[in-house]
Amino acid sequence: MNQNTALSQSNPARDVAPAVQGGADSAQGALAQRTTAVLPPVDIFEDEVGFTVLADLPGVAKDRLAVRVDGDSLVIEGAAAAPVGADMTLIYGEVLNPLYRRTFTLSRELDPGKIEAKLDNGVLRLTIPKAEEARPRRIEVALA
C-alpha cells in the first residue's frame, strides 16, 4: 500500500525482528531457540465502510494468535504448530513452525475500537471500519 492510505504497512524491518521460541519444554531444554518472525502474506481491500485484511497464517490456531492495537499500530502475531500427539517425539523435521508477525499503521480515519477478527482454515480476516466522519455521505440539496 502507498503512504497516502488509511492503512499502511509499518517498517518491515521491525516486523521481522528476531523472536525467541522454545524454553524449558523445548527439544533443546532450557536453551531457547532463536528464530526470525515471518511476514505473512496479506491482501487488503477497501470499500466505502472500511478495510478488509486477509492474512495467510497456516498452522496457527486461535489460541496461538494475537491481534492487538498498540497506539496507531495494528499488530498481528501468531505461532504455527504441527499437530502431533503428546506421546510423539520428533526425530527428523523439515516442516517449519514459524512465528508470524505483521504490523500496520492505522490512520485517524479508521475506528480501531470496532475491528473484528475471524480465523478460518489458516486465514485471518480483519474488518477495520472507517470512522463515521470519514465515510462518504450524500448531502441533500434543497431548493431556495
N, C-alpha and C positions, 0 to 999 in steps of 0.2 A: 504494500500500500504506500502511497506517497505521503509526504509530511502534511498535506493540507486536509486530510480526512479526520473524522471524529475518532477513529480507532486506528492507531498506528503501532507498528512493531517497535518495541523498545530495543535497546542496544543488544544485538545478537551475542556479542562477546560476553555480556553479563548472563545471558540465558544459558550459555554452555560453560559456566564457571564450574570448576571441579566440585564434586559432591562426594560424600563418604557413604558407603554402604557396608553392610556386614556388621560384625560385632562379636560378642562372646558366643553366640549360637551359630556363627558362620563356619564354613568349612575350614577356615584358617584360624579358628579360635578367637582369641582376644585381639588379634591383629586385624584392623579394619582394612578393607579393600577399597582403594581409591579408584574412582571411575569418573567419567565426564558425562554430564547430562546431554541428552539427545534432544534436538529441536523437533517436536512432532510436526508433520506437515499439516497445514490448515488451509481451508477455503473460507473466504469471508464474503458474505452477501449483504447488500444494503437495500432496504425498501423505505417507504415513507415513514414507517413507525420505528425503525431501528436497524440493528445489525444482527446477523446470524453468523456464528463462527462454528465451523465443523473441524474438529481436531482428531486426527487418527492416533489412537493410543492402544495399539494391540497388546493384549495380555494384561491390561490394567483393570483391576477390579474396583468396584465403588469404594471399598474400604481402604484402598491404597491410592486414592485420588483426592487432591485438594485443589479447590478453585477459590481464590480469595481476591479481594480488592484491598490494596495497600496504598493509601493516598490516591494518586491518579493512575496507579498501575493495576492491571488485571493480570494475575499470576495463575498459571496452570501448572501443576506438578503431579506426577503420577509415577509409580514404580510398577513395572511389569514383573510377573512371576509365572514360571511354568507350573502348570497344575500337576503336582506329584504327590504321592501319598507320604504320610509321615514315616512309614516303615521303609522308605526307599532311600538309598544313598547314591549320590551322583558319582560315577566313576569316570565318565567321559562326557564332555559337554561342548556343543557348538552353538547352541541357541543362546543368544544374548538376552539377558533380562535387564533392559535399560531403565534408567531413571530419566523420565521425560520432564522437560521444563520449557515453558514459553511465557514471555511477558509482553503485554501490550500496554500502550499508554492510552488512557481514556480522556477524551476532551470533555469540556464542561457542557457540551450539547447532549451528553448521554446521562442516563439516570442509573447509577451503579446500584442503588438500593432495590431495583426491580429486576436485576439479572436473574435469569432462570437457567439451570443446568440439568441436562439429561444425558445419561450414559447408556448406549445401546450397542451391543456387539462390538465393543472397542472403539466406538465413535462417540466423542463428546460433542453435544450440541448446546451451545450457549446462545441465548437470546438476550440481546442487550438493547433495551428500548431507548429511544431518544427522549429527552426531557420534553414535557408537554409544550413548553415555549419554543422549542427548536423544531417542532414538527410543522410541516407546511399546512397552512389553513386557508380556506377560501374566505374572502371578505366580500360581503354583500354590498352592492352599490345601490343607494337609494336615489330616487328622482327628486330633484329640488323643486 
